């Protein structure tokens, strides 16, 4: 999965949101282990939680966009293969006649 995401980012044909050079996408273990600062009886710092959720949402949007692009490319390849196979079958049938 990491290689796939690296490939998607490296592809200059796909527009991508600006990211700082030192930005590292969230990993599942980071989400699971994330703890927020306690604020007395009121719970956690709302700003800190909102920032974290924004980052998770951005990373998920990027993954889903890459997945959609991959699915589109897969369908394009399947269609091209079907077309090629049909053409080859027609040529083979014509050669038999």
C-alpha positions in Angstrom: 0.0 0.0 0.0 2.8 2.4 0.8 4.4 1.8 -2.6 1.1 2.5 -4.2 0.6 5.8 -2.4 4.2 6.8 -3.2 3.6 6.0 -6.8 0.4 8.1 -6.8 2.3 11.1 -5.3 5.1 10.7 -7.7 2.8 10.9 -10.8 3.0 14.5 -12.0 -0.1 14.0 -14.2 -2.3 13.9 -11.1 -3.0 17.2 -9.5 -2.3 17.2 -5.8 -2.7 19.5 -2.9 0.4 21.4 -1.8 2.2 19.6 1.0 5.3 20.7 2.9 8.4 18.7 2.1 8.5 17.2 5.6 4.9 16.1 5.6 4.4 12.4 6.4 0.9 10.9 5.9 -0.7 9.4 8.9 -0.3 5.7 9.5 -3.1 3.6 11.0 -1.1 3.0 14.2 -0.8 6.7 14.7 -4.5 7.1 14.6 -5.1 4.3 17.0 -2.5 5.5 19.5 -3.3 9.2 19.3 -4.1 10.7 22.7 -5.3 14.3 23.3 -4.4 16.7 26.1 -6.9 16.5 29.0 -8.6 19.7 30.0 -9.8 19.1 33.5 -13.4 17.8 33.7 -14.3 19.2 30.3 -12.5 16.5 28.3 -10.0 17.1 25.6 -8.8 20.2 23.7 -11.4 20.8 21.0 -8.9 22.6 18.7 -6.4 19.8 18.9 -9.1 17.2 18.1 -10.4 19.3 15.2 -6.9 19.7 13.7 -6.3 15.9 14.0 -9.7 15.1 12.4 -8.9 17.5 9.5 -5.6 15.7 8.9 -7.2 12.3 9.0 -9.9 13.5 6.6 -7.3 14.9 4.2 -5.3 11.7 4.2 -8.5 9.6 3.6 -9.5 11.9 0.8 -6.1 11.4 -0.9 -6.4 7.6 -0.5 -9.9 7.5 -1.9 -8.8 9.7 -4.8 -5.9 7.3 -5.5 -8.3 4.3 -5.3 -10.7 5.9 -7.7 -7.9 6.7 -10.1 -6.7 3.1 -9.8 -10.2 1.7 -10.5 -10.6 4.0 -13.5 -7.2 2.8 -14.9 -8.1 -0.8 -14.3 -11.4 -0.4 -16.2 -9.6 1.3 -19.1 -7.1 -1.6 -19.3 -9.9 -4.2 -19.2 -11.8 -2.4 -22.0 -8.6 -2.2 -24.1 -7.9 -5.9 -23.5 -11.5 -6.9 -24.5 -11.2 -4.8 -27.6 -7.9 -6.4 -28.5 -9.2 -9.9 -27.9 -12.3 -9.3 -30.0 -10.2 -7.9 -32.8 -7.9 -11.0 -32.6 -10.8 -13.4 -32.6 -12.3 -11.7 -35.7 -9.0 -11.9 -37.5 -8.6 -15.6 -36.6 -12.2 -16.3 -37.7 -11.6 -14.5 -41.0 -8.4 -16.4 -41.6 -10.2 -19.7 -41.2 -12.6 -18.9 -44.0 
